[in-house]
Amino acid sequence: MIDERTARQSSEEQAVQLLREAFGAEKIDEVDAR
């Protein structure tokens, strides 16, 4: 059994990882640096 909060965090983390893999972690890091 998983809490909604836990499931939400895991789904968001997976989405972030997919974005980083798709665009490249370096580009995202540069955007965060701004």
PyMOL Python script that loads the backbone (N, CA, C, O; Angstrom):
from pymol import cmd

cmd.read_pdbstr("""\
ATOM      1  N   MET A   1       0.850  -1.201   0.000  1.00  0.00           N
ATOM      2  CA  MET A   1       0.000   0.000   0.000  1.00  0.00           C
ATOM      3  C   MET A   1       0.888   1.255   0.000  1.00  0.00           C
ATOM      4  O   MET A   1       1.815   1.368   0.802  1.00  0.00           O
ATOM      5  N   ILE A   2       0.595   2.181  -0.898  1.00  0.00           N
ATOM      6  CA  ILE A   2       1.414   3.391  -1.027  1.00  0.00           C
ATOM      7  C   ILE A   2       0.556   4.628  -0.762  1.00  0.00           C
ATOM      8  O   ILE A   2      -0.583   4.717  -1.222  1.00  0.00           O
ATOM      9  N   ASP A   3       1.114   5.576  -0.018  1.00  0.00           N
ATOM     10  CA  ASP A   3       0.382   6.815   0.252  1.00  0.00           C
ATOM     11  C   ASP A   3       0.284   7.652  -1.021  1.00  0.00           C
ATOM     12  O   ASP A   3       1.133   7.539  -1.905  1.00  0.00           O
ATOM     13  N   GLU A   4      -0.747   8.492  -1.116  1.00  0.00           N
ATOM     14  CA  GLU A   4      -0.855   9.372  -2.285  1.00  0.00           C
ATOM     15  C   GLU A   4       0.359  10.282  -2.357  1.00  0.00           C
ATOM     16  O   GLU A   4       0.884  10.546  -3.439  1.00  0.00           O
ATOM     17  N   ARG A   5       0.804  10.762  -1.194  1.00  0.00           N
ATOM     18  CA  ARG A   5       1.953  11.669  -1.159  1.00  0.00           C
ATOM     19  C   ARG A   5       3.193  10.961  -1.686  1.00  0.00           C
ATOM     20  O   ARG A   5       3.940  11.524  -2.487  1.00  0.00           O
ATOM     21  N   THR A   6       3.416   9.719  -1.237  1.00  0.00           N
ATOM     22  CA  THR A   6       4.591   8.967  -1.689  1.00  0.00           C
ATOM     23  C   THR A   6       4.497   8.698  -3.190  1.00  0.00           C
ATOM     24  O   THR A   6       5.475   8.876  -3.916  1.00  0.00           O
ATOM     25  N   ALA A   7       3.329   8.272  -3.653  1.00  0.00           N
ATOM     26  CA  ALA A   7       3.150   7.985  -5.075  1.00  0.00           C
ATOM     27  C   ALA A   7       3.379   9.248  -5.892  1.00  0.00           C
ATOM     28  O   ALA A   7       3.981   9.200  -6.965  1.00  0.00           O
ATOM     29  N   ARG A   8       2.899  10.376  -5.385  1.00  0.00           N
ATOM     30  CA  ARG A   8       3.055  11.642  -6.104  1.00  0.00           C
ATOM     31  C   ARG A   8       4.534  11.990  -6.221  1.00  0.00           C
ATOM     32  O   ARG A   8       4.997  12.366  -7.297  1.00  0.00           O
ATOM     33  N   GLN A   9       5.278  11.867  -5.125  1.00  0.00           N
ATOM     34  CA  GLN A   9       6.703  12.184  -5.153  1.00  0.00           C
ATOM     35  C   GLN A   9       7.420  11.256  -6.127  1.00  0.00           C
ATOM     36  O   GLN A   9       8.239  11.712  -6.925  1.00  0.00           O
ATOM     37  N   SER A  10       7.123   9.965  -6.073  1.00  0.00           N
ATOM     38  CA  SER A  10       7.816   9.015  -6.941  1.00  0.00           C
ATOM     39  C   SER A  10       7.512   9.327  -8.408  1.00  0.00           C
ATOM     40  O   SER A  10       8.406   9.276  -9.253  1.00  0.00           O
ATOM     41  N   SER A  11       6.257   9.648  -8.706  1.00  0.00           N
ATOM     42  CA  SER A  11       5.898   9.956 -10.093  1.00  0.00           C
ATOM     43  C   SER A  11       6.615  11.211 -10.557  1.00  0.00           C
ATOM     44  O   SER A  11       7.090  11.274 -11.691  1.00  0.00           O
ATOM     45  N   GLU A  12       6.697  12.217  -9.679  1.00  0.00           N
ATOM     46  CA  GLU A  12       7.396  13.455 -10.052  1.00  0.00           C
ATOM     47  C   GLU A  12       8.872  13.176 -10.273  1.00  0.00           C
ATOM     48  O   GLU A  12       9.467  13.687 -11.221  1.00  0.00           O
ATOM     49  N   GLU A  13       9.472  12.361  -9.396  1.00  0.00           N
ATOM     50  CA  GLU A  13      10.894  12.043  -9.541  1.00  0.00           C
ATOM     51  C   GLU A  13      11.136  11.326 -10.861  1.00  0.00           C
ATOM     52  O   GLU A  13      12.109  11.612 -11.559  1.00  0.00           O
ATOM     53  N   GLN A  14      10.238  10.380 -11.208  1.00  0.00           N
ATOM     54  CA  GLN A  14      10.403   9.654 -12.469  1.00  0.00           C
ATOM     55  C   GLN A  14      10.316  10.622 -13.641  1.00  0.00           C
ATOM     56  O   GLN A  14      11.088  10.518 -14.594  1.00  0.00           O
ATOM     57  N   ALA A  15       9.382  11.562 -13.572  1.00  0.00           N
ATOM     58  CA  ALA A  15       9.223  12.537 -14.657  1.00  0.00           C
ATOM     59  C   ALA A  15      10.485  13.377 -14.794  1.00  0.00           C
ATOM     60  O   ALA A  15      10.951  13.636 -15.904  1.00  0.00           O
ATOM     61  N   VAL A  16      11.038  13.804 -13.655  1.00  0.00           N
ATOM     62  CA  VAL A  16      12.259  14.622 -13.685  1.00  0.00           C
ATOM     63  C   VAL A  16      13.400  13.824 -14.300  1.00  0.00           C
ATOM     64  O   VAL A  16      14.162  14.346 -15.114  1.00  0.00           O
ATOM     65  N   GLN A  17      13.518  12.554 -13.909  1.00  0.00           N
ATOM     66  CA  GLN A  17      14.596  11.725 -14.457  1.00  0.00           C
ATOM     67  C   GLN A  17      14.433  11.581 -15.965  1.00  0.00           C
ATOM     68  O   GLN A  17      15.412  11.650 -16.709  1.00  0.00           O
ATOM     69  N   LEU A  18      13.195  11.381 -16.417  1.00  0.00           N
ATOM     70  CA  LEU A  18      12.968  11.231 -17.854  1.00  0.00           C
ATOM     71  C   LEU A  18      13.367  12.516 -18.575  1.00  0.00           C
ATOM     72  O   LEU A  18      14.000  12.470 -19.630  1.00  0.00           O
ATOM     73  N   LEU A  19      12.996  13.664 -18.002  1.00  0.00           N
ATOM     74  CA  LEU A  19      13.354  14.943 -18.635  1.00  0.00           C
ATOM     75  C   LEU A  19      14.864  15.090 -18.683  1.00  0.00           C
ATOM     76  O   LEU A  19      15.417  15.507 -19.700  1.00  0.00           O
ATOM     77  N   ARG A  20      15.539  14.747 -17.579  1.00  0.00           N
ATOM     78  CA  ARG A  20      16.998  14.887 -17.549  1.00  0.00           C
ATOM     79  C   ARG A  20      17.633  13.985 -18.598  1.00  0.00           C
ATOM     80  O   ARG A  20      18.586  14.381 -19.271  1.00  0.00           O
ATOM     81  N   GLU A  21      17.101  12.765 -18.737  1.00  0.00           N
ATOM     82  CA  GLU A  21      17.669  11.843 -19.728  1.00  0.00           C
ATOM     83  C   GLU A  21      17.385  12.353 -21.139  1.00  0.00           C
ATOM     84  O   GLU A  21      18.218  12.211 -22.035  1.00  0.00           O
ATOM     85  N   ALA A  22      16.200  12.948 -21.335  1.00  0.00           N
ATOM     86  CA  ALA A  22      15.807  13.391 -22.674  1.00  0.00           C
ATOM     87  C   ALA A  22      16.597  14.626 -23.098  1.00  0.00           C
ATOM     88  O   ALA A  22      17.113  14.675 -24.214  1.00  0.00           O
ATOM     89  N   PHE A  23      16.696  15.618 -22.222  1.00  0.00           N
ATOM     90  CA  PHE A  23      17.351  16.882 -22.583  1.00  0.00           C
ATOM     91  C   PHE A  23      18.807  16.908 -22.168  1.00  0.00           C
ATOM     92  O   PHE A  23      19.591  17.694 -22.700  1.00  0.00           O
ATOM     93  N   GLY A  24      19.174  16.067 -21.234  1.00  0.00           N
ATOM     94  CA  GLY A  24      20.560  16.077 -20.758  1.00  0.00           C
ATOM     95  C   GLY A  24      20.649  16.792 -19.420  1.00  0.00           C
ATOM     96  O   GLY A  24      20.157  17.912 -19.285  1.00  0.00           O
ATOM     97  N   ALA A  25      21.263  16.166 -18.436  1.00  0.00           N
ATOM     98  CA  ALA A  25      21.335  16.745 -17.089  1.00  0.00           C
ATOM     99  C   ALA A  25      22.058  18.082 -17.123  1.00  0.00           C
ATOM    100  O   ALA A  25      21.728  18.980 -16.349  1.00  0.00           O
ATOM    101  N   GLU A  26      23.044  18.230 -18.009  1.00  0.00           N
ATOM    102  CA  GLU A  26      23.826  19.470 -18.046  1.00  0.00           C
ATOM    103  C   GLU A  26      22.934  20.661 -18.382  1.00  0.00           C
ATOM    104  O   GLU A  26      23.037  21.708 -17.743  1.00  0.00           O
ATOM    105  N   LYS A  27      22.061  20.513 -19.376  1.00  0.00           N
ATOM    106  CA  LYS A  27      21.194  21.625 -19.771  1.00  0.00           C
ATOM    107  C   LYS A  27      20.289  22.015 -18.611  1.00  0.00           C
ATOM    108  O   LYS A  27      20.131  23.202 -18.326  1.00  0.00           O
ATOM    109  N   ILE A  28      19.691  21.034 -17.937  1.00  0.00           N
ATOM    110  CA  ILE A  28      18.791  21.327 -16.819  1.00  0.00           C
ATOM    111  C   ILE A  28      19.570  22.009 -15.700  1.00  0.00           C
ATOM    112  O   ILE A  28      19.063  22.936 -15.068  1.00  0.00           O
ATOM    113  N   ASP A  29      20.792  21.560 -15.451  1.00  0.00           N
ATOM    114  CA  ASP A  29      21.607  22.182 -14.405  1.00  0.00           C
ATOM    115  C   ASP A  29      21.853  23.643 -14.757  1.00  0.00           C
ATOM    116  O   ASP A  29      21.828  24.501 -13.874  1.00  0.00           O
ATOM    117  N   GLU A  30      22.091  23.940 -16.028  1.00  0.00           N
ATOM    118  CA  GLU A  30      22.339  25.326 -16.433  1.00  0.00           C
ATOM    119  C   GLU A  30      21.096  26.170 -16.182  1.00  0.00           C
ATOM    120  O   GLU A  30      21.200  27.307 -15.720  1.00  0.00           O
ATOM    121  N   VAL A  31      19.929  25.626 -16.480  1.00  0.00           N
ATOM    122  CA  VAL A  31      18.680  26.367 -16.268  1.00  0.00           C
ATOM    123  C   VAL A  31      18.490  26.618 -14.779  1.00  0.00           C
ATOM    124  O   VAL A  31      18.089  27.714 -14.387  1.00  0.00           O
ATOM    125  N   ASP A  32      18.770  25.623 -13.941  1.00  0.00           N
ATOM    126  CA  ASP A  32      18.627  25.798 -12.495  1.00  0.00           C
ATOM    127  C   ASP A  32      19.611  26.851 -12.002  1.00  0.00           C
ATOM    128  O   ASP A  32      19.309  27.581 -11.058  1.00  0.00           O
ATOM    129  N   ALA A  33      20.777  26.941 -12.622  1.00  0.00           N
ATOM    130  CA  ALA A  33      21.800  27.894 -12.183  1.00  0.00           C
ATOM    131  C   ALA A  33      21.285  29.321 -12.362  1.00  0.00           C
ATOM    132  O   ALA A  33      21.648  30.215 -11.597  1.00  0.00           O
ATOM    133  N   ARG A  34      20.438  29.534 -13.372  1.00  0.00           N
ATOM    134  CA  ARG A  34      19.885  30.876 -13.585  1.00  0.00           C
ATOM    135  C   ARG A  34      19.023  31.256 -12.396  1.00  0.00           C
ATOM    136  O   ARG A  34      18.458  32.349 -12.368  1.00  0.00           O
TER     137      ARG A  34
END
""", "prot")
cmd.dss("prot")
cmd.show_as("cartoon", "prot")
cmd.util.cbc("prot")
cmd.orient("prot")
